[in-house]
Amino acid sequence: MHRIIVGVTSATLLFCTFGLAGGQDQNGDKDSSHPTFKVLNGSRANPRITLTELLDSYEKAVGGKDAIQKIRTVVAYGERRAQTKRGEPRFGSSVEYFKFPDKVKNVLTIPSGSKDVTVYDGETVWHDGPNEGIQQKFPEMNVFAVQELNLFSLLHVRAAFPQMMLVGSSKVEDRDVYVVDAPFGSLGLYRHLFFDAETRLLIGSIVVQLAAGQTLISEHFYSDFRVVNGVKFPFAVRAFEYNSQSSLEIRVTRIECNIPLRDDFFSVNSTTAEKSGG
């Protein structure tokens, strides 16, 4: 499979170089403690852009604010390939359901027919695996689930990441990108978002989590953008987690928008119904 070009050394370098905060705040004003827009790796991205201008151009590139606001639910069908450092590749098909603003359900079916269901009802993450039954995840997963599992965070970046700061530019996968910090310091969660300087699309991120005396680093990259209901969605997603040396590739085969989904479709009881085919 294709390895992510950024690499752990580059990921750590970006994290350490840009730091956990700095650059320009949400209104495009200079942060007095970090007044310099940092340029790495010969990036040719415009250093005079403000965060507001960047986010405005991103929303326009995705399809425009009006088109984004019309998307209330998304159902994404896909094929997954997971790989650990020592294990064999694992394959499965997935259906992900999203309801604005914060409800998520992920149903993964493996070749044997077993199902793995994860739901976030807006407050709590529930998981129902093939063997362990229904389990409530620890509280820190609640915010993490909204950010990592919710496809809407790629569209509604201002709401999903309220503490964004434009810190500089660099190169990622041979593309000039703007680097935006989006921290959740209360959870020890820090993130760099990568906006393509040419297309202005959000093409990736590095997530750094400081927990239990260790630093967890993962990368996520988005590509193969296609228009559905007037909005661009990534049909290819790659992720790599450095501590476990595990990777995940998702190839989306179909996306449907604005399918009616009741709130109780995302309840804890829905996990059992999903696994039983109800």
C-alpha positions in Angstrom: 0.0 0.0 0.0 1.1 3.6 -0.4 2.8 5.1 2.6 2.0 8.7 3.5 4.8 10.9 2.2 4.9 13.2 5.2 6.5 10.5 7.4 6.9 10.5 11.1 10.1 12.7 11.1 8.4 15.3 9.0 5.2 15.1 11.0 7.1 15.6 14.3 9.2 18.4 12.6 6.0 20.3 11.6 4.5 19.9 15.0 7.7 21.1 16.8 8.4 23.9 14.4 4.9 25.4 14.4 4.3 24.6 18.0 0.9 24.3 19.7 -0.3 27.8 19.0 0.6 31.0 17.3 0.2 32.7 14.0 -3.0 34.5 13.2 -6.3 34.2 15.1 -9.8 33.6 13.8 -10.1 37.2 12.7 -6.9 37.3 10.8 -5.0 39.4 13.3 -1.4 38.8 14.2 -0.8 37.0 17.5 1.7 39.3 19.3 3.5 36.3 20.8 4.0 34.6 17.4 4.1 37.4 14.8 5.9 35.5 12.1 4.2 33.5 9.4 6.6 30.5 9.2 7.6 29.1 5.8 9.0 25.6 5.6 10.4 23.4 2.8 10.4 26.1 0.2 6.7 26.6 0.2 5.4 29.1 -2.4 2.1 29.7 -0.7 1.1 33.4 -0.2 2.4 34.5 3.2 0.1 37.5 3.4 -3.1 35.6 3.4 -5.3 35.8 6.6 -7.1 32.9 8.3 -10.5 34.5 7.4 -9.4 34.7 3.7 -8.2 31.1 3.7 -11.4 29.8 5.3 -13.6 31.8 2.9 -11.7 30.4 -0.1 -11.9 26.9 1.3 -15.7 27.1 1.6 -15.9 28.5 -1.9 -13.7 25.6 -3.2 -15.9 23.0 -1.5 -19.0 24.4 -3.1 -20.0 27.6 -1.3 -21.7 28.3 2.0 -25.3 27.9 0.6 -24.6 24.5 -0.8 -22.8 23.4 2.4 -25.7 24.5 4.6 -28.2 22.5 2.6 -26.4 19.2 3.4 -28.1 17.9 6.6 -27.3 14.2 6.4 -24.7 12.1 4.6 -24.5 8.4 4.0 -21.1 7.2 2.7 -20.6 3.6 1.5 -17.0 2.4 1.2 -14.4 -0.4 1.2 -11.7 -0.5 3.9 -8.3 -2.0 4.2 -6.6 -2.0 7.6 -3.0 -3.0 8.2 -0.9 -3.4 11.4 2.8 -3.7 11.6 2.9 -7.5 12.1 -0.6 -8.6 11.1 -2.2 -9.5 7.8 -4.3 -6.9 6.0 -8.0 -6.8 7.1 -10.7 -5.9 4.7 -14.3 -4.8 5.2 -17.1 -2.8 3.8 -18.5 0.2 5.7 -21.5 2.4 5.8 -21.1 5.8 7.6 -24.1 7.9 8.6 -23.8 11.5 9.6 -26.5 13.9 10.7 -25.8 17.6 11.3 -24.4 18.8 13.6 -23.0 15.9 15.7 -24.5 12.5 15.2 -22.5 9.6 13.7 -22.9 5.9 13.1 -20.3 3.6 11.5 -21.2 0.1 10.5 -18.3 -2.1 9.5 -18.9 -5.5 8.0 -16.1 -8.0 7.6 -16.0 -10.8 5.0 -17.3 -13.4 7.5 -20.4 -11.3 7.9 -19.7 -10.1 11.4 -20.6 -6.4 12.1 -18.8 -3.8 14.2 -21.0 -0.8 15.1 -19.9 2.5 16.6 -22.4 5.3 17.3 -22.2 8.8 18.7 -25.5 10.2 19.7 -24.3 13.8 20.3 -23.2 13.1 23.9 -21.8 9.6 24.2 -19.8 7.1 22.1 -21.1 3.5 22.1 -19.4 0.5 20.5 -20.8 -2.9 19.8 -18.1 -5.3 18.5 -18.4 -9.0 17.3 -17.3 -10.4 20.7 -17.4 -7.8 23.5 -21.0 -6.6 23.2 -22.1 -3.0 23.8 -19.6 -0.8 25.6 -19.6 2.9 26.5 -16.4 4.6 25.5 -14.4 6.8 27.9 -15.6 10.5 28.0 -12.5 11.8 26.1 -13.8 9.8 23.1 -16.9 12.0 22.9 -15.1 15.1 21.6 -12.6 13.0 19.7 -15.5 11.1 17.9 -17.1 14.3 16.7 -13.8 15.5 15.2 -12.5 12.2 13.8 -15.6 10.4 12.7 -17.9 13.2 11.6 -17.6 14.0 7.9 -19.2 17.3 8.6 -16.1 18.6 10.3 -14.5 18.7 6.8 -17.3 21.0 5.6 -18.0 23.1 8.7 -14.4 23.7 9.8 -15.2 27.0 11.6 -17.7 25.3 13.9 -15.7 22.0 14.3 -12.4 23.8 15.1 -13.2 27.0 17.0 -9.7 27.8 18.1 -8.0 27.7 14.7 -4.8 29.7 14.1 -2.9 30.2 10.8 0.7 29.5 11.6 2.5 29.1 8.3 3.0 27.1 5.1 4.9 24.0 4.1 4.9 21.2 1.6 2.8 18.0 2.1 2.8 15.3 -0.5 4.6 17.6 -2.9 1.8 20.2 -2.5 2.2 23.7 -1.1 -0.1 23.9 1.9 -1.2 26.4 4.5 -0.8 25.0 8.0 -3.6 25.8 10.5 -3.4 24.9 14.2 -6.7 23.5 15.7 -6.1 22.6 19.3 -8.3 21.0 22.0 -5.9 21.7 24.8 -8.2 20.5 27.5 -8.0 17.0 26.1 -4.3 17.2 25.3 -5.3 17.0 21.6 -3.5 19.2 19.0 -3.9 19.2 15.3 -2.4 20.7 12.2 -4.8 21.1 9.2 -3.3 21.2 5.7 -5.1 23.4 3.1 -3.9 23.0 -0.4 -2.6 26.5 -1.5 -3.8 26.0 -5.1 -7.1 24.3 -4.7 -7.8 25.5 -1.1 -9.2 22.1 -0.2 -8.5 20.5 3.1 -6.2 17.6 2.1 -4.9 16.3 5.4 -4.1 16.7 9.1 -1.7 15.6 11.8 -3.2 14.8 15.1 -1.0 14.8 18.2 -2.4 13.6 21.5 -0.6 13.9 24.7 -1.9 11.3 27.1 -0.6 8.9 29.8 3.0 10.0 29.5 3.2 9.4 25.8 2.7 11.3 22.5 0.4 9.7 20.0 0.8 10.9 16.4 -1.5 10.1 13.5 -1.9 11.4 10.0 -5.1 11.7 7.9 -5.1 12.5 4.2 -8.1 13.2 1.8 -8.1 13.0 -2.0 -10.2 12.1 -5.0 -12.7 14.9 -4.4 -16.0 14.5 -6.2 -19.1 16.7 -6.3 -22.3 15.3 -4.7 -25.3 17.6 -4.3 -23.1 20.6 -5.2 -20.5 19.9 -2.6 -17.0 18.3 -2.9 -16.4 15.2 -0.8 -13.2 13.2 -0.5 -13.7 9.7 -1.9 -10.3 8.5 -0.7 -9.0 8.6 2.9 -5.7 7.4 4.2 -4.6 7.3 7.8 -1.5 6.2 9.6 -0.9 5.8 13.4 2.7 5.9 14.2 2.8 4.4 17.7 1.0 1.2 16.6 2.3 1.4 13.1 -1.2 0.7 11.8 -2.8 2.1 8.7 -6.2 2.5 7.2 -7.4 3.1 3.7 -11.0 3.9 2.8 -12.2 4.0 -0.7 -15.7 5.6 -0.8 -17.9 4.0 -3.5 -21.1 6.1 -3.1 -22.3 9.1 -1.1 -26.0 10.1 -0.6 -27.1 13.4 0.9 -30.2 14.5 2.8 -31.5 11.0 3.4 -34.1 11.2 6.3 -32.4 9.8 9.5 -34.3 9.9 12.8 -32.3 10.8 16.0 -33.0 7.4 17.5 -31.2 5.9 14.6 -28.1 7.0 16.5 -29.1 5.7 19.9 -27.3 2.9 21.8 -30.3 0.6 21.1 -29.7 1.0 17.4 -26.4 -0.8 17.6 -28.1 -4.1 18.4 -30.7 -3.6 15.8 -28.0 -2.9 13.2 -26.1 -6.1 14.0 -29.3 -8.2 13.9 -30.3 -6.7 10.6 -33.2 -4.7 12.0 
